Amino acid sequence: MNQIVKSLRPAEHFTIPVEGMTCASCVRRVENAAAKVAGIDRSAVNFATKKLTVESAEGFSPDELEKAIGKVGYEIPPGAMDHAMREAGMLPAADPHAGHAHHHDHSAHQGQDHSAPHAGGHDHAHIHHGEEAALKRDLAIAFVLTLPLFVLEMTGHVYEPFHHWLMGIIDTRNLHYLYFALATAVIFWPGLRFLRLGLPALLRGAPEMNSLVAVGVLAAYGYSLVTTFAPGLLPETARFVYYEAASVIVTLILFGRLLEARASGRTGAAIEKLAGLQAKTARVERGGMLIDIPAAEVLVGDVIVIRPGERVPVDGTVIDGASNIDEAMISGEPLPVEKKAGSTVIGGTINRTGSFRFRAEKVGRDTMLAGIIRMVEQAQGAKLPIQSLVDRVTAWFVPAVIALAVLTFALWFFLGPEPALTHALINAVAVLIIACPCAMGLAVPTSIVVGGGRAAELGVLFRKGEALQELRDVDLVVVDKTGTVTRGRPELTDLITADGFAEDEVLKLVASVEAQSEHPIAEAIVKAAEAKGFVVPKAESFESVTGYGIRAKVEGHDVAVGADRFMEKLSLSVQGFAHAAARLGDEGKTPLYAAIDGKVAAAIAVADPLKPSSREAIRALQAMGIEVAMVTGDNRRTAEAIARQVGITRVVAEVLPEGKVQAIQELRQNTHCKLNPPPCGEGGRQAGGVFFQQKDPLPNPSPQGGGATRAANVSRKLAFVGDGINDAPALAEADIGIAIGTGTDVAIESADVVLVGGELTGAVSAIAISRATMKNIRQNLFWAFGYNVALIPVAAGALYPAFGWLLSPMIGAGAMALSSVFVLGNALRLKTVKAGETQ
């Protein structure tokens, strides 16, 4: 499992928080500003997490990036740049105060980094908690100041006796002065954030959500000021004040922002949860003493002592002692895993019983847990193709809304009923307020963040964000056999004894002979004996008969082990095992035979056994409407037997690595054999190997997958699942490459998705998450765009001629806030997705 560590280490990309982004139109401006900086190859902003991810190249300058972001009105928090670069291994950890003096080629900074891998998670939480606290404070102030203003003004409209009572104790002019004082405090105290951000953006010719709020609020406030202090400038029929509207708009939008901040904080729960798995301290042997130090200070080579109940601080190898460790966070396997000398331990896992010492081999950002956190953050910051479309729309959306508000004002002012100026102002402000594109900006990234986090909890890591979208359309999954469907290592699978022979005794004697051999089959038999706790006696007079088998003396017994021809050579008959041999043959296994003291004692089979979950995973994929095929370099007979056991009916066998690529190309272009018979004929040659079709037909895929209903020669969306070096070309060729996390670094580096637990069921989870996430995104976009399409005309007064209805700016502000909350709430439903399900 440690094999995935190096591949999880991104080369030259890092993620930094950007302050001041408040709507989807901000995203495009920050991305474009960053992309223009020399030394940046690519930039992407995730609006849900308010973070910018950049891929840097030679010549990159952090100062230039900060300046570029500042020029368009946003800010990178102090120290965030250095921290992000240090986390990415682009600045040395030895100098925690390394600043922008280190601006030469960052490739020179590559080195060992002992920084805590959980910092990113804590930063995420800290930023959201700080933002939430500020919004709580501002909302409380706005609410206290707005409440009396709202009650005094609106109650009189609803209950006329109250209006007469109020006019009896205070004249209109003094009441307006009171309203003015309260509204001014609201707008220029808690509401100042909208003016400070929105007006400069408007003056730069790049208006955003804050600009809409600022213009709308100031328009209502300014009109009220004229009515209060210079009423002679307005016709008598138009002398109204809208202080309460301006104040309520500020209060409602602050309330919506607070709800967004709370929900956005919850979207990052997966990273915080992963970060929380990191041990805080480690007990290390140094200078002949045991000392407790922060886990971030552990060095490679340190000897660490672990006691029962403690969390393993870093990755390493057990030196002595034994225990059982809960590795559920990595593998998803609920049962503790036995550890002894030579076993690998993973940082973040929990020691259940026993004590042991281990030597640290991966520390800081090199640990598997740190790598997983980086990969989850990378996936959550990904820019899906559908997001690019949304960004293009929202880039012109705010300017279009301002133009529409101006048009609304003009139409009402010149063509509307009296008081024309009042109607023009109110409807223009309503358009500005209700058209906030926040919901559109949140629709995609919140789903990505929550979906990617849920995938990580299920043991699925997306190395490339595009895979999260593309996996939804997969209708053909091609799997490698060895190490993917099977365990990838030979094991003793069958030991069938003849009458008069005890299984344990036969195994012990055979293992004694095989212990003298270096063949993988011999190793599997010896391991099986050791697993049962047998002490394997030493064999004597060992003899290897080339092409036949081996024999030796063990505790006075003459033991021979080999193929059936070896038994024949020894004049021994294996006829008594004919039935067992036939069964083993059907399972793709070639039996060996053991003879003890001149009698055939047992039939033995060593094979690469199925992973327990493979059959279940393949059935689940087929139930999702996905066809499953197998491509393997193994011989046809073995491949056919394994395929039959797991329910795969389409197999390409006996292919070299380049043959796997060709097989994928052929499979992608061809549909089910019933629709396209020629390449699938029994024994036909394809892709340099044997392509055959099992007799049992595939289950009818559901319409969701569309497998068997396609016409011939139509390209299909194909995913390949593999784990070996020879799978790397196929992983790269497939539309989506899925690597088994226990496989080789080369395979993982070539993949789009990594299954950490090493089980094929992870592929089911990956596709389920993809489908659920994309469905969730479509729901969010439908609501966000539908909301604006439906309500902007209403805000402009489209229903007034027919029904006499106008939309109050206050109602618009409330509806705008609710639209964002709806999108966030819907995205959070992805936290409950299970394998094989969609939301």
KOLZA-868480 format. One line per 10 residues: number of its first residue (from 1); for each residue x, y, z of C-alpha. Coordinates in steps of 0.2 Angstrom, whole numbers. Layout:
NUM) X Y Z ~ ...
***
This chain:
1) 0 0 0 ~ 15 12 3 ~ 17 11 -16 ~ 5 25 -18 ~ 15 37 -8 ~ 27 44 -21 ~ 13 46 -34 ~ 3 56 -22 ~ 16 70 -22 ~ 12 83 -35
11) 27 91 -44 ~ 24 109 -46 ~ 7 114 -41 ~ 0 122 -25 ~ -16 130 -18 ~ -18 146 -9 ~ -33 155 -2 ~ -39 171 -10 ~ -49 184 0 ~ -62 195 -7
21) -70 183 -19 ~ -89 184 -16 ~ -97 178 -32 ~ -95 167 -48 ~ -89 182 -58 ~ -74 184 -46 ~ -68 167 -51 ~ -65 171 -69 ~ -55 187 -64 ~ -44 179 -52
31) -40 164 -64 ~ -37 176 -79 ~ -25 187 -68 ~ -15 172 -62 ~ -14 165 -79 ~ -6 180 -86 ~ 8 179 -73 ~ 25 173 -80 ~ 29 155 -75 ~ 11 150 -72
41) 5 136 -84 ~ -13 134 -77 ~ -24 142 -64 ~ -41 136 -57 ~ -51 144 -43 ~ -63 134 -33 ~ -77 146 -27 ~ -83 134 -13 ~ -66 134 -4 ~ -61 151 -10
51) -44 144 -16 ~ -33 147 -31 ~ -23 132 -38 ~ -9 136 -49 ~ 3 125 -59 ~ 20 134 -59 ~ 35 132 -71 ~ 52 140 -72 ~ 53 159 -70 ~ 38 159 -57
61) 38 173 -45 ~ 27 173 -30 ~ 28 192 -28 ~ 21 194 -46 ~ 7 182 -43 ~ 2 192 -27 ~ 3 209 -36 ~ -8 202 -51 ~ -21 196 -39 ~ -21 213 -29
71) -23 223 -45 ~ -40 215 -49 ~ -46 218 -31 ~ -42 203 -21 ~ -29 198 -9 ~ -18 183 -4 ~ -17 182 15 ~ 0 186 23 ~ 11 171 24 ~ -1 160 14
81) 10 160 -1 ~ 25 154 8 ~ 15 141 18 ~ 7 134 2 ~ 24 133 -7 ~ 32 124 8 ~ 18 112 9 ~ 21 108 -10 ~ 39 105 -7 ~ 44 121 -16
91) 52 130 -1 ~ 63 121 12 ~ 55 117 28 ~ 71 121 38 ~ 68 140 38 ~ 50 142 44 ~ 51 161 40 ~ 57 159 22 ~ 50 173 13 ~ 50 180 -4
101) 69 182 -4 ~ 69 164 -11 ~ 62 169 -28 ~ 74 160 -39 ~ 69 144 -48 ~ 59 135 -36 ~ 65 118 -42 ~ 81 122 -32 ~ 70 121 -16 ~ 66 103 -18
111) 71 94 -2 ~ 64 85 13 ~ 50 93 21 ~ 45 88 39 ~ 30 100 39 ~ 14 93 47 ~ 3 85 33 ~ -13 91 42 ~ -9 110 40 ~ -20 112 25
121) -35 105 34 ~ -32 116 49 ~ -30 131 37 ~ -46 127 28 ~ -55 126 45 ~ -47 142 52 ~ -52 152 37 ~ -70 147 37 ~ -71 149 56 ~ -64 167 55
131) -75 172 41 ~ -90 165 50 ~ -86 174 66 ~ -85 191 57 ~ -101 188 48 ~ -110 183 64 ~ -104 200 72 ~ -109 210 57 ~ -126 201 55 ~ -130 204 74
141) -126 223 72 ~ -136 225 56 ~ -151 215 64 ~ -151 226 80 ~ -151 242 70 ~ -163 236 56 ~ -176 229 67 ~ -183 245 74 ~ -182 253 57 ~ -192 239 49
151) -205 238 63 ~ -208 257 63 ~ -210 258 44 ~ -218 242 39 ~ -230 240 53 ~ -239 256 48 ~ -241 249 31 ~ -249 233 38 ~ -259 241 52 ~ -266 258 49
161) -270 263 67 ~ -251 260 71 ~ -247 273 58 ~ -259 286 65 ~ -252 283 83 ~ -234 285 76 ~ -238 301 67 ~ -246 307 83 ~ -230 306 93 ~ -217 311 80
171) -218 321 64 ~ -213 314 47 ~ -197 324 46 ~ -190 318 63 ~ -195 300 59 ~ -185 301 43 ~ -170 308 53 ~ -172 293 64 ~ -173 281 49 ~ -158 290 41
181) -147 287 57 ~ -151 269 58 ~ -149 265 40 ~ -133 275 39 ~ -126 265 53 ~ -131 248 45 ~ -125 253 27 ~ -108 260 33 ~ -104 248 47 ~ -109 230 44
191) -113 234 26 ~ -97 243 22 ~ -89 227 16 ~ -101 228 1 ~ -96 246 -3 ~ -77 243 0 ~ -77 228 -12 ~ -91 232 -24 ~ -87 250 -29 ~ -69 248 -34
201) -73 233 -44 ~ -87 244 -53 ~ -74 258 -56 ~ -62 246 -63 ~ -75 240 -76 ~ -76 223 -68 ~ -92 223 -58 ~ -96 208 -47 ~ -109 203 -34 ~ -104 216 -21
211) -106 229 -35 ~ -124 224 -38 ~ -127 225 -19 ~ -118 242 -17 ~ -127 250 -32 ~ -144 244 -26 ~ -142 249 -8 ~ -134 266 -12 ~ -148 269 -25 ~ -162 266 -12
221) -152 276 1 ~ -147 290 -10 ~ -165 292 -16 ~ -171 293 3 ~ -157 306 7 ~ -164 317 -7 ~ -182 315 0 ~ -176 318 18 ~ -164 333 15 ~ -169 340 -1
231) -187 336 -5 ~ -189 351 -16 ~ -179 342 -29 ~ -193 329 -31 ~ -211 330 -36 ~ -223 329 -21 ~ -230 312 -27 ~ -212 305 -27 ~ -206 310 -10 ~ -204 292 -2
241) -190 285 8 ~ -183 268 7 ~ -171 267 21 ~ -179 251 28 ~ -177 243 11 ~ -158 247 10 ~ -155 241 28 ~ -165 225 26 ~ -156 221 10 ~ -139 222 19
251) -146 212 34 ~ -153 198 23 ~ -138 197 12 ~ -126 196 27 ~ -138 182 33 ~ -136 173 17 ~ -117 175 17 ~ -117 167 35 ~ -127 152 30 ~ -115 150 15
261) -100 151 26 ~ -107 138 37 ~ -111 126 23 ~ -95 129 14 ~ -86 125 30 ~ -95 109 31 ~ -90 105 13 ~ -72 103 18 ~ -76 91 32 ~ -67 77 23
271) -51 85 23 ~ -53 90 41 ~ -57 72 45 ~ -42 66 36 ~ -31 79 44 ~ -38 74 61 ~ -31 57 59 ~ -13 63 61 ~ -4 59 77 ~ 1 75 87
281) 16 67 95 ~ 28 53 93 ~ 38 43 106 ~ 56 42 99 ~ 72 34 104 ~ 86 47 104 ~ 102 47 113 ~ 98 31 123 ~ 82 39 130 ~ 63 39 125
291) 57 56 122 ~ 40 63 116 ~ 41 75 102 ~ 29 83 89 ~ 25 71 75 ~ 31 85 63 ~ 48 83 70 ~ 51 65 67 ~ 66 61 55 ~ 68 47 43
301) 78 33 52 ~ 70 38 70 ~ 65 22 80 ~ 48 25 87 ~ 39 15 101 ~ 20 12 99 ~ 10 7 114 ~ -8 0 114 ~ -21 13 109 ~ -9 25 101
311) -10 32 84 ~ 5 28 72 ~ 13 45 69 ~ 23 41 52 ~ 25 28 39 ~ 39 14 43 ~ 43 -4 45 ~ 42 -14 61 ~ 58 -18 69 ~ 52 -29 84
321) 36 -33 94 ~ 19 -38 87 ~ 2 -30 87 ~ -15 -28 77 ~ -18 -12 69 ~ -34 -4 63 ~ -31 1 45 ~ -49 5 40 ~ -45 23 36 ~ -33 17 22
331) -41 1 16 ~ -59 2 23 ~ -56 -16 30 ~ -64 -16 47 ~ -54 -31 54 ~ -37 -26 62 ~ -21 -31 53 ~ -8 -41 61 ~ 9 -33 62 ~ 26 -41 66
341) 44 -38 62 ~ 46 -33 44 ~ 28 -27 42 ~ 24 -10 35 ~ 14 3 46 ~ 5 18 40 ~ 4 35 49 ~ -13 39 56 ~ -18 21 59 ~ -22 15 76
351) -13 2 86 ~ -26 -9 95 ~ -16 -22 105 ~ 2 -26 109 ~ 17 -14 108 ~ 31 -13 95 ~ 45 -3 88 ~ 47 3 70 ~ 59 13 60 ~ 52 29 52
361) 54 29 33 ~ 41 42 27 ~ 39 58 37 ~ 30 75 35 ~ 23 77 18 ~ 30 61 12 ~ 18 50 22 ~ 3 41 14 ~ -9 51 24 ~ -1 68 19
371) -2 62 1 ~ -20 57 2 ~ -24 74 9 ~ -15 83 -5 ~ -24 72 -18 ~ -41 76 -10 ~ -37 94 -10 ~ -31 93 -28 ~ -47 84 -34 ~ -58 97 -24
381) -50 111 -32 ~ -52 104 -50 ~ -60 113 -64 ~ -73 101 -72 ~ -77 105 -91 ~ -95 109 -85 ~ -88 122 -73 ~ -79 131 -87 ~ -95 134 -96 ~ -103 141 -80
391) -88 152 -78 ~ -90 159 -96 ~ -108 163 -92 ~ -105 171 -76 ~ -91 182 -83 ~ -103 193 -92 ~ -118 190 -81 ~ -115 204 -69 ~ -112 217 -82 ~ -128 211 -91
401) -138 213 -75 ~ -132 231 -73 ~ -137 235 -91 ~ -154 227 -88 ~ -156 237 -72 ~ -152 253 -81 ~ -165 248 -95 ~ -178 244 -82 ~ -176 261 -74 ~ -177 269 -91
411) -193 260 -96 ~ -202 263 -80 ~ -196 281 -79 ~ -202 286 -97 ~ -216 274 -99 ~ -222 269 -82 ~ -236 276 -71 ~ -234 289 -58 ~ -224 290 -47 ~ -213 285 -62
421) -196 289 -53 ~ -201 279 -38 ~ -206 264 -48 ~ -191 265 -59 ~ -179 266 -44 ~ -188 251 -34 ~ -188 240 -50 ~ -170 243 -55 ~ -164 240 -37 ~ -175 224 -36
431) -166 218 -53 ~ -149 222 -45 ~ -152 212 -29 ~ -161 197 -35 ~ -149 193 -50 ~ -134 189 -38 ~ -125 175 -47 ~ -119 167 -30 ~ -130 151 -33 ~ -122 149 -50
441) -105 151 -44 ~ -108 138 -30 ~ -117 125 -40 ~ -102 116 -47 ~ -88 118 -34 ~ -98 114 -19 ~ -103 97 -27 ~ -85 94 -32 ~ -79 97 -14 ~ -92 86 -6
451) -92 73 -19 ~ -72 72 -19 ~ -73 71 0 ~ -85 57 0 ~ -75 48 -13 ~ -60 49 -1 ~ -70 42 13 ~ -74 27 2 ~ -56 24 -3 ~ -57 33 -20
461) -44 47 -24 ~ -46 57 -40 ~ -29 62 -47 ~ -37 72 -61 ~ -53 82 -58 ~ -60 78 -76 ~ -62 60 -71 ~ -75 65 -58 ~ -86 71 -73 ~ -81 58 -86
471) -83 42 -76 ~ -102 46 -76 ~ -103 41 -94 ~ -93 25 -93 ~ -102 10 -100 ~ -87 -2 -102 ~ -75 -6 -88 ~ -60 -16 -94 ~ -50 -25 -80 ~ -33 -33 -79
481) -33 -50 -70 ~ -18 -52 -60 ~ -18 -40 -45 ~ -34 -32 -50 ~ -47 -46 -50 ~ -35 -58 -41 ~ -23 -56 -27 ~ -8 -55 -38 ~ 2 -68 -29 ~ 2 -87 -29
491) -6 -95 -14 ~ -10 -113 -9 ~ -28 -114 -14 ~ -32 -133 -14 ~ -24 -148 -4 ~ -34 -164 -7 ~ -28 -179 2 ~ -30 -197 -2 ~ -38 -209 11 ~ -26 -213 25
501) -16 -196 24 ~ -19 -182 36 ~ -20 -164 28 ~ -9 -156 41 ~ 5 -169 40 ~ 5 -169 21 ~ 7 -150 21 ~ 21 -151 33 ~ 31 -164 24 ~ 28 -156 7
511) 33 -139 13 ~ 49 -146 20 ~ 54 -152 3 ~ 48 -136 -6 ~ 58 -125 7 ~ 73 -131 -3 ~ 66 -123 -19 ~ 66 -105 -24 ~ 51 -107 -36 ~ 36 -95 -32
521) 25 -111 -31 ~ 36 -118 -17 ~ 36 -101 -8 ~ 17 -101 -8 ~ 16 -119 0 ~ 29 -114 13 ~ 20 -99 18 ~ 4 -109 19 ~ 12 -121 32 ~ 20 -106 42
531) 3 -98 42 ~ -4 -113 51 ~ 10 -112 64 ~ 20 -127 58 ~ 38 -129 61 ~ 44 -135 45 ~ 57 -149 47 ~ 73 -149 37 ~ 74 -160 22 ~ 88 -171 17
541) 95 -179 1 ~ 86 -165 -9 ~ 85 -169 -28 ~ 77 -158 -42 ~ 72 -168 -57 ~ 72 -156 -71 ~ 55 -155 -80 ~ 47 -166 -67 ~ 48 -161 -49 ~ 58 -163 -33
551) 60 -176 -20 ~ 69 -177 -3 ~ 69 -186 14 ~ 59 -178 28 ~ 59 -186 45 ~ 62 -203 38 ~ 49 -201 24 ~ 52 -202 6 ~ 43 -187 -1 ~ 41 -182 -20
561) 32 -167 -27 ~ 28 -164 -45 ~ 17 -165 -60 ~ 7 -180 -65 ~ 21 -185 -77 ~ 33 -186 -62 ~ 21 -198 -53 ~ 21 -208 -69 ~ 40 -208 -69 ~ 39 -215 -52
571) 26 -228 -58 ~ 13 -221 -47 ~ -5 -218 -53 ~ -15 -202 -50 ~ -31 -209 -57 ~ -39 -208 -39 ~ -38 -189 -41 ~ -46 -188 -59 ~ -62 -180 -53 ~ -52 -167 -42
581) -40 -164 -56 ~ -55 -160 -68 ~ -62 -148 -56 ~ -46 -139 -54 ~ -43 -138 -72 ~ -60 -130 -74 ~ -54 -117 -62 ~ -39 -114 -72 ~ -27 -122 -60 ~ -14 -135 -64
591) -13 -148 -50 ~ 3 -155 -43 ~ 4 -171 -34 ~ 13 -177 -18 ~ 19 -194 -15 ~ 24 -200 2 ~ 33 -217 4 ~ 28 -223 -13 ~ 10 -218 -12 ~ 1 -204 -20
601) -5 -194 -5 ~ -12 -178 -11 ~ -17 -167 -26 ~ -11 -149 -23 ~ -15 -133 -32 ~ -6 -116 -31 ~ -14 -102 -40 ~ -17 -83 -39 ~ -34 -83 -30 ~ -48 -71 -32
611) -50 -56 -21 ~ -65 -59 -10 ~ -74 -43 -17 ~ -71 -46 -35 ~ -86 -56 -39 ~ -97 -43 -29 ~ -89 -28 -38 ~ -92 -35 -56 ~ -110 -39 -52 ~ -112 -22 -45
621) -105 -14 -61 ~ -116 -25 -72 ~ -131 -20 -61 ~ -126 -1 -65 ~ -128 -5 -84 ~ -109 -6 -87 ~ -102 -20 -97 ~ -86 -28 -89 ~ -72 -36 -100 ~ -55 -43 -95
631) -38 -40 -104 ~ -24 -50 -97 ~ -7 -57 -102 ~ -11 -73 -94 ~ -15 -89 -104 ~ -32 -91 -111 ~ -36 -106 -100 ~ -33 -97 -84 ~ -41 -81 -90 ~ -56 -90 -95
641) -58 -99 -78 ~ -56 -83 -68 ~ -68 -74 -80 ~ -81 -88 -77 ~ -80 -87 -58 ~ -83 -68 -58 ~ -96 -67 -72 ~ -86 -59 -85 ~ -90 -65 -103 ~ -79 -55 -114
651) -60 -58 -112 ~ -44 -54 -122 ~ -30 -65 -116 ~ -11 -68 -120 ~ -7 -50 -124 ~ 9 -40 -121 ~ 7 -22 -114 ~ 6 -15 -131 ~ -7 -28 -135 ~ -17 -21 -120
661) -18 -4 -128 ~ -23 -11 -145 ~ -37 -22 -136 ~ -43 -6 -127 ~ -44 3 -144 ~ -54 -12 -152 ~ -66 -14 -137 ~ -69 5 -137 ~ -75 4 -155 ~ -85 -12 -154
671) -101 -16 -145 ~ -107 -32 -138 ~ -104 -47 -149 ~ -122 -50 -153 ~ -122 -34 -162 ~ -104 -35 -169 ~ -99 -53 -171 ~ -83 -54 -181 ~ -70 -49 -168 ~ -78 -60 -155
681) -77 -77 -163 ~ -71 -91 -152 ~ -52 -92 -154 ~ -51 -77 -165 ~ -35 -67 -164 ~ -37 -49 -158 ~ -24 -36 -151 ~ -10 -49 -152 ~ -19 -61 -141 ~ -34 -73 -140
691) -51 -64 -139 ~ -65 -75 -134 ~ -83 -75 -128 ~ -90 -85 -114 ~ -106 -95 -118 ~ -117 -86 -105 ~ -123 -70 -111 ~ -120 -54 -102 ~ -135 -47 -91 ~ -145 -34 -100
701) -137 -17 -96 ~ -149 -4 -89 ~ -153 11 -100 ~ -141 20 -89 ~ -126 11 -95 ~ -133 8 -113 ~ -120 -6 -116 ~ -129 -18 -127 ~ -141 -6 -135 ~ -128 3 -145
711) -125 1 -164 ~ -109 -7 -170 ~ -93 4 -172 ~ -99 17 -160 ~ -86 23 -148 ~ -89 20 -130 ~ -83 28 -114 ~ -71 16 -107 ~ -62 14 -90 ~ -47 2 -87
721) -43 -5 -70 ~ -25 -11 -67 ~ -11 -12 -55 ~ 5 -17 -64 ~ 19 -9 -74 ~ 13 -18 -89 ~ -4 -9 -86 ~ 3 8 -87 ~ 1 10 -106 ~ -17 4 -105
731) -21 16 -90 ~ -15 30 -101 ~ -24 25 -116 ~ -41 22 -108 ~ -53 37 -107 ~ -52 35 -88 ~ -37 25 -80 ~ -41 18 -63 ~ -26 11 -53 ~ -26 -1 -39
741) -18 8 -24 ~ -8 -7 -19 ~ 0 -8 -36 ~ 16 0 -44 ~ 21 18 -44 ~ 21 18 -63 ~ 3 12 -64 ~ -3 24 -52 ~ 6 39 -60 ~ -3 34 -77
751) -20 34 -69 ~ -34 47 -67 ~ -41 38 -51 ~ -33 28 -37 ~ -42 15 -27 ~ -33 16 -10 ~ -40 0 -3 ~ -34 -11 -17 ~ -51 -18 -21 ~ -61 -18 -37
761) -76 -12 -27 ~ -68 5 -26 ~ -71 6 -45 ~ -90 4 -41 ~ -89 18 -28 ~ -79 29 -40 ~ -93 28 -54 ~ -107 29 -41 ~ -99 45 -34 ~ -96 52 -52
771) -114 49 -56 ~ -121 56 -40 ~ -110 71 -41 ~ -115 76 -59 ~ -133 73 -55 ~ -131 84 -40 ~ -122 98 -51 ~ -136 97 -64 ~ -149 100 -50 ~ -139 114 -43
781) -137 122 -60 ~ -156 120 -64 ~ -161 129 -48 ~ -147 143 -50 ~ -151 147 -68 ~ -169 144 -67 ~ -171 155 -52 ~ -162 170 -61 ~ -172 167 -78 ~ -188 166 -68
791) -186 180 -56 ~ -176 194 -65 ~ -191 198 -77 ~ -203 198 -61 ~ -191 210 -53 ~ -191 221 -68 ~ -210 222 -67 ~ -215 210 -81 ~ -230 205 -71 ~ -236 223 -67
801) -246 226 -83 ~ -257 210 -81 ~ -258 208 -62 ~ -251 224 -54 ~ -237 214 -45 ~ -220 222 -41 ~ -206 213 -32 ~ -199 222 -17 ~ -180 223 -16 ~ -182 215 2
811) -190 200 -5 ~ -177 199 -19 ~ -163 199 -6 ~ -171 185 4 ~ -174 175 -11 ~ -156 177 -17 ~ -150 171 0 ~ -161 156 0 ~ -155 151 -18 ~ -137 150 -12
821) -142 140 4 ~ -153 128 -7 ~ -138 124 -18 ~ -126 122 -3 ~ -139 111 5 ~ -141 100 -10 ~ -123 98 -12 ~ -121 92 6 ~ -133 77 2 ~ -118 69 -7
831) -110 65 10 ~ -122 51 11 ~ -119 43 -6 ~ -115 24 -5 ~ -107 13 -18 ~ -119 9 -32 ~ -131 23 -27 ~ -134 40 -35 ~ -143 54 -26
***
